[in-house]
């Protein structure tokens, strides 16, 4: 197989969980370089990767063609630009950059350099997201009229991560962090909305970045999609509620890849590697062709973040479609910007 030599810009939680294990286990990639500013944690599992003390040093000396920018969002613009100018293809974690203008500048630079730029939207490979997509594609719900997608947590105490919770840090807060997932899922399911109304604020107080948001997306076909997140949700809601002309589908958020990886699971290339579900995780209630009600408990199929890197590899080697290209994610970022504007002005914002 053609080997894609790859460098990782950080070896914190995301590097250890979302990237390094998949780069090691996929036979088409070689994790050749890792940036660790003071530690050498990567040596134990990835001894073949050279450790560099800065992104600049890695870009100058490492023999790599692909760079994964998995640092705090406030540094994305600087490091992605640096990597592109060094002639490297780039994967950058969501939410891409802190604003649309930075993102557009990077997309333009990638085009000028004939390099690819993909945003790591891993939640497209969650079992629950894929199950909702499957149910809607089957057509049992008929034309969808209303949908709600939630990503709730119960985290009432500060995390201490300034890049996520400092209200003065551009790009901090739940809207950029979790909203980038929900907005991406909504636009993948339903396309780009016509307008929106949003409520965004901090439940923990003004000294913290936003930790609550509710966004209503209005579509031209009269579809309404609500996106919501709160850190004061002890009892979980259904993560997805989809209502159509013929029925409803309720889906729990059951993908457990992140937790299993954090516990030491090793993803297997070409195989399912996650733990099977013990109970059904969805409810499908619809009118069949005889107009009789059917209520079915459903179980989602396993998701696999390896498929993201498989799609990256297939793009590099075979020219197949690039997963979550940056120019596509810019549309999602425009929704984030519009949500902040709507919340500030208490008005509907047209897109």
Steps between C-alpha positions, in 0.01 A plus 500: 500500500602859442612635837386846611751643747313708756587746777288573808509855641417399859482191718229596745161334532402532135837381375498196729135407433381625162808499280811305603326159544343519154816624329691210655247229419416611145755334269501797264627751754823542694497714814845643436507811719335626820528839668544483878630823645651356818392136548565176310171317562474377141818293523335206677239420232653676200879460522532533123376862514764770542417748776533870421471787747301734277282497192757719328776247568288211373410679177862592440661160562242217485456292185120523486234586244195525729461709816225459760430829679341388828595794721256749665279676247663836569822364339341330199539790259868546579594132481289411196643797310851402607447142382353603165784742436739213573331298225311257726145371467296568814236343721375750758266431788163670524392775530763575230582859606353761734323688217402476136753748363792294634350184352448660159861619494625147570278345233632749246859425601444123469359549151796715398741236627300208344476339844202348676345626823250284688323567830483205741122463541520165677136503619398413143632155590304458824257209513206718605552758223525224240186329633293817462633540145405139424146533638434822305638345181258207537211745464283356777457845658383662180588865447677628815326801654683549830826381653699557817866409550652535848841458657454533874738452792496531876813705568408764753856565616762687292747279313792740538561502123533869418483448121153348548357702791660845499231732360770735367658223290350518152363161399449378858172358626254225420370657180838461329585176679178295483302723267746424223391134523125564517506756219703265283254217561202723425646625172599145400145381562300794370723741306560871567225695681343824385514679838540435873420622848732424793539533876862468616627569853688362801300320768805503729523878485646782291855418610479186283453450127161384376397155622140504373355558157176447315483564126189477285581445133231599247500326162315605182278191504361603843724251681608608849816358657593577862858457622554508875772445760520549876749407772225474763330188367524221754230286337565443131254592226481316171789643298300490175125549460382485140132552414352454156168470319482125565675458834770579752845368585674550834869412532724500807862617483664161545829518312769403749815514287652790695456328837629166372806663344567691823486166685766354270306337217700451179304567178531224242541582134227340291309362799242611753680557829250668731295324768153384386187662635327320785159663444312665211582871469219634283123506448340504156126573503337532157202425277574216259364471144172366641480806728546278802721618786828316548716570803845344480793508742813546289870433555764705320797347320853576626669822394869518416730802498743292292270569205599867509865413449404236243322771300804729533719217371267423209500868405882513498553172314190460280360853475170410669295766682678690777317467836375830646696734269574836658293699252195297606564562871514877440121484452466354849720775642271760344218346703708533819567868424132558423395328823718736704358798311144379553555448872657844540230685304208274604396486133468249219808504276472418129770283348 
